[in-house]
Amino acid sequence: MAFDKSKIFTTEAEVLKVLGHPIRLKIVAGLCTHECNVKHIWECLGLPQATVSQHLALLKNKGIIEGKRDGVEVHYSVTNELAKKIIASL
């Protein structure tokens, strides 16, 4: 297999960097199986709501997850295919 020197791995490196934090990795792994709201996520992880919200904001800003509003709740799901493949390979 030849290494393609012309391919720039910027996008892949950015996804890997964001997923490199254990909390974000847990969040994305959980969201790969089903979408959740922030309250359900922080209850499952046993972390403060503010901590989970900060991680969700970063994941959302990097295009790994997406939030859909349902009344007053926002349900998050993984939209980045590379992130899904990385989680599946773990």
C-alpha positions in Angstrom: 0.0 0.0 0.0 1.5 3.3 -1.1 1.3 6.3 1.1 -0.5 9.1 -0.6 1.7 12.2 0.0 -0.8 14.5 -1.6 -3.5 13.8 1.0 -3.7 16.3 3.8 -5.0 14.7 7.0 -6.1 18.0 8.6 -9.7 17.0 9.1 -8.9 13.5 10.3 -6.3 14.9 12.8 -8.9 17.4 14.1 -11.5 14.7 14.8 -8.9 12.5 16.5 -7.8 15.5 18.6 -11.3 16.2 19.8 -12.0 12.6 20.5 -8.8 12.3 22.4 -10.4 13.4 25.7 -12.0 10.5 27.7 -15.2 12.4 28.5 -15.8 13.4 24.9 -15.0 9.9 23.7 -17.6 8.5 26.2 -20.2 11.1 25.0 -19.6 10.3 21.3 -19.7 6.5 21.9 -23.0 6.9 23.8 -24.5 9.1 21.1 -23.5 6.6 18.4 -26.0 4.2 19.9 -28.9 6.6 20.5 -29.5 10.4 20.7 -29.9 11.9 24.1 -30.5 15.2 25.8 -27.8 16.9 28.0 -29.6 15.9 31.3 -29.5 12.2 30.4 -25.8 12.5 29.3 -24.6 14.1 32.6 -26.7 11.7 34.7 -25.2 8.7 32.9 -21.6 10.1 33.2 -22.1 11.3 36.8 -20.6 14.7 35.9 -21.7 18.2 36.5 -24.1 19.7 33.9 -21.7 22.5 33.1 -18.8 20.1 32.4 -20.9 18.1 30.0 -22.3 21.2 28.3 -18.7 22.4 27.6 -17.8 19.2 26.0 -21.0 19.1 24.0 -20.3 22.6 22.7 -16.8 21.7 21.6 -18.1 18.5 19.8 -20.9 20.6 18.2 -18.5 23.4 17.1 -16.1 20.8 15.5 -19.0 19.3 13.5 -19.0 15.9 15.3 -22.5 16.1 16.8 -25.6 18.0 16.1 -28.5 19.1 18.3 -32.1 19.0 17.4 -34.5 21.1 19.5 -37.6 19.4 20.8 -39.5 22.0 22.8 -37.2 23.1 25.6 -34.9 20.1 25.2 -32.1 19.6 22.7 -31.4 16.0 21.6 -27.8 15.3 20.4 -26.6 12.8 17.9 -23.4 12.0 16.0 -23.4 13.3 12.5 -19.7 13.0 11.6 -19.1 9.7 9.7 -15.4 9.6 10.6 -16.2 9.9 14.3 -18.7 7.0 13.9 -16.0 4.9 12.2 -13.5 5.6 14.9 -15.9 4.6 17.7 -16.9 1.5 15.8 -13.3 0.4 15.5 -12.7 0.8 19.3 
